[in-house]
């Protein structure tokens, strides 16, 4: 299933904001920007916070105005104030091979996801497991592509659980408001569960469509 342009745009924006901790730095992320920023993705970027800066950076890369291993100073995220030495989890060659083996052994179901999350190397990364693993796999494109699928499946299961929790709880105005904001993610990932996912999405839409109007005096 081809990801929505909005999902790819958010992924690129996350890379842009985290370039200071990604192994390979701008050389690594700039290639991703150039390869994945379609016209639709660029359109979505321009509506996201700091997305216009990233879109301008991508244009500079494609025109040759900015080398592939660099970025114009005025387009640095956070004004260039993020420390280059932010702590990242250290990983040796043996642990890298463990990570690659875990990625290769992954099966796309709930048991496979649980087994993957229970591996020693992912537990070492902790809450930052996505960024840390992406950093470590930058030099292994095949494993990185497989890992991106793991992240996608992990996100789908997380949203499945969150959707069921939302539907099981009282539907307050606050819950409905948050649901409206998060709906694009649900629309992207819940259909991965087939008819059950589509039915769950339909029920979520029912919650947002039943939001009371506050226009009346």
C-alpha positions as CSV (number, residue, x, y, z in Angstrom):
1,X,0.0,0.0,0.0
2,X,1.5,3.3,-1.1
3,X,1.7,5.7,1.9
4,X,-0.3,8.9,1.7
5,X,1.6,12.1,0.7
6,X,0.9,13.5,4.1
7,X,2.5,10.6,5.9
8,X,5.6,10.8,3.7
9,X,5.7,14.6,4.3
10,X,5.7,14.0,8.1
11,X,8.4,11.4,7.8
12,X,10.6,13.8,5.9
13,X,10.0,16.6,8.3
14,X,10.9,14.3,11.2
15,X,14.2,13.5,9.4
16,X,14.8,17.2,8.8
17,X,14.4,17.9,12.5
18,X,16.5,15.0,13.6
19,X,19.4,15.3,11.1
20,X,21.7,16.4,13.9
21,X,21.5,12.9,15.5
22,X,21.3,10.7,12.4
23,X,24.4,8.8,11.4
24,X,25.7,10.3,8.1
25,X,24.0,13.7,8.8
26,X,22.9,15.7,5.9
27,X,24.6,13.4,3.3
28,X,22.2,10.6,4.5
29,X,19.0,12.6,4.9
30,X,19.4,14.8,1.8
31,X,19.3,11.7,-0.5
32,X,16.0,10.6,1.2
33,X,14.6,14.1,0.7
34,X,15.4,14.2,-3.0
35,X,14.2,10.6,-3.7
36,X,10.9,10.8,-1.8
37,X,9.7,14.4,-2.1
38,X,7.1,14.1,-4.9
39,X,5.0,17.1,-5.9
40,X,2.2,15.9,-3.7
41,X,4.6,15.5,-0.7
42,X,6.0,19.0,-1.3
43,X,2.4,20.4,-1.3
44,X,1.7,18.7,2.0
45,X,5.1,19.9,3.5
46,X,4.2,23.5,2.9
47,X,1.2,23.2,5.2
48,X,3.3,21.8,8.1
49,X,5.3,23.8,10.7
50,X,8.8,24.5,9.3
51,X,7.7,22.5,6.2
52,X,8.2,25.5,3.9
53,X,11.9,25.6,5.0
54,X,12.3,21.9,4.2
55,X,10.6,22.4,0.8
56,X,13.0,25.2,0.0
57,X,16.0,23.1,1.1
58,X,14.8,20.3,-1.2
59,X,14.5,22.8,-4.1
60,X,18.0,23.9,-3.4
61,X,19.3,20.3,-3.5
62,X,17.6,19.6,-6.8
63,X,18.9,22.8,-8.4
64,X,22.4,22.2,-7.2
65,X,22.4,25.4,-5.2
66,X,23.1,23.3,-2.1
67,X,25.6,20.4,-2.2
68,X,24.1,17.0,-1.2
69,X,26.2,16.9,2.0
70,X,25.1,20.3,3.2
71,X,22.2,22.7,4.0
72,X,22.0,26.5,3.7
73,X,22.6,28.0,7.2
74,X,19.3,30.0,7.1
75,X,17.4,26.8,6.5
76,X,18.8,24.8,9.5
77,X,16.0,23.5,11.7
78,X,15.8,25.2,15.1
79,X,18.0,27.9,13.7
80,X,21.0,25.6,13.9
81,X,20.9,25.7,17.7
82,X,20.6,21.9,18.3
83,X,23.8,20.5,19.7
84,X,25.7,18.2,17.3
85,X,26.7,16.1,20.2
86,X,23.3,15.1,21.5
87,X,23.6,11.7,23.1
88,X,22.7,8.7,21.1
89,X,22.8,5.0,22.0
90,X,26.2,3.5,21.2
91,X,26.1,0.4,19.1
92,X,28.9,-1.9,18.1
93,X,29.2,-4.1,15.1
94,X,27.9,-7.2,17.0
95,X,24.8,-5.3,18.1
96,X,24.3,-3.9,14.6
97,X,24.3,-7.5,13.3
98,X,21.8,-8.4,16.0
99,X,19.5,-5.6,14.9
100,X,19.7,-6.6,11.3
101,X,19.0,-10.2,12.2
102,X,15.9,-9.1,14.2
103,X,14.7,-7.0,11.3
104,X,15.2,-9.9,8.9
105,X,13.3,-12.3,11.2
106,X,10.4,-10.0,11.7
107,X,6.9,-11.4,10.9
108,X,4.1,-8.9,10.2
109,X,1.7,-9.8,12.9
110,X,1.2,-9.0,16.6
111,X,3.4,-11.9,17.8
112,X,6.1,-10.8,15.4
113,X,6.0,-7.3,16.6
114,X,6.1,-8.4,20.3
115,X,9.1,-10.6,19.6
116,X,10.9,-7.8,17.8
117,X,10.2,-5.3,20.6
118,X,11.5,-7.9,23.2
119,X,14.9,-8.1,21.5
120,X,17.8,-6.9,23.6
121,X,18.9,-4.3,21.1
122,X,15.5,-2.7,20.8
123,X,15.1,-2.7,24.6
124,X,18.5,-0.9,24.8
125,X,17.2,1.8,22.6
126,X,14.2,2.4,24.8
127,X,11.5,4.9,23.9
128,X,13.8,6.3,21.1
129,X,13.9,2.9,19.4
130,X,12.7,4.2,16.0
131,X,15.3,7.0,15.7
132,X,18.1,4.9,17.1
133,X,17.5,1.9,14.9
134,X,17.1,4.2,11.8
135,X,20.5,5.8,12.6
136,X,22.2,2.4,13.0
137,X,20.7,1.1,9.8
138,X,21.6,4.1,7.6
139,X,24.5,2.1,6.0
140,X,22.2,-0.9,5.4
141,X,19.6,0.3,2.9
142,X,17.8,-3.1,2.6
143,X,17.5,-3.5,6.3
144,X,16.4,0.1,6.7
145,X,13.6,-0.5,4.1
146,X,12.5,-3.6,6.1
147,X,12.7,-1.6,9.3
148,X,10.4,1.1,7.8
149,X,7.8,-1.6,7.3
150,X,8.2,-2.6,11.0
151,X,7.6,1.0,12.1
152,X,4.5,1.2,9.8
153,X,3.1,-2.1,11.3
154,X,4.0,-0.9,14.8
155,X,2.1,2.3,14.2
156,X,-0.9,0.4,12.8
157,X,-1.2,-1.8,16.0
158,X,-0.7,1.3,18.2
159,X,-3.6,3.1,16.4
160,X,-5.7,0.0,16.5
161,X,-5.4,-0.2,20.3
162,X,-6.0,3.6,20.6
163,X,-9.1,3.5,18.4
164,X,-10.6,0.6,20.5
165,X,-9.8,2.5,23.7
166,X,-11.5,5.7,22.3
167,X,-14.6,3.7,21.4
168,X,-14.7,2.0,24.8
169,X,-14.6,5.3,26.7
170,X,-17.2,8.1,27.1
171,X,-17.2,10.3,23.9
172,X,-16.4,13.7,25.4
173,X,-16.0,16.9,23.3
174,X,-12.2,16.8,24.1
175,X,-11.9,13.2,22.9
176,X,-13.7,14.1,19.7
177,X,-11.5,17.1,19.1
178,X,-8.3,15.1,19.5
179,X,-9.8,12.4,17.3
180,X,-10.4,15.0,14.5
181,X,-6.7,16.0,14.6
182,X,-5.5,12.4,14.6
183,X,-8.0,11.2,12.0
184,X,-5.6,11.3,9.0
185,X,-3.4,8.7,10.8
186,X,-6.3,6.4,11.5
187,X,-7.4,6.8,7.9
188,X,-4.0,5.7,6.7
189,X,-3.3,2.8,9.0
190,X,-6.6,1.2,10.1
191,X,-7.5,-0.1,6.6
192,X,-4.4,-2.3,6.9
193,X,-6.5,-4.5,9.1
194,X,-9.0,-5.2,6.3
195,X,-12.7,-5.2,6.9
196,X,-12.3,-5.0,10.7
197,X,-10.1,-2.0,10.4
198,X,-12.5,-0.3,8.0
199,X,-15.4,-0.9,10.4
200,X,-13.3,0.6,13.2
201,X,-12.6,3.6,11.1
202,X,-16.3,4.0,10.3
203,X,-17.1,4.0,14.0
204,X,-14.5,6.7,14.6
205,X,-15.9,8.8,11.8
206,X,-19.3,8.4,13.5
207,X,-17.9,10.0,16.7
208,X,-16.5,13.0,14.9
209,X,-19.7,13.5,12.8
210,X,-21.8,13.5,15.9
211,X,-19.8,16.4,17.5
212,X,-22.3,19.0,18.9
213,X,-22.5,22.4,17.3
214,X,-21.5,25.4,19.5
215,X,-22.9,28.0,17.1
216,X,-26.2,28.3,18.8
217,X,-26.6,30.9,21.4
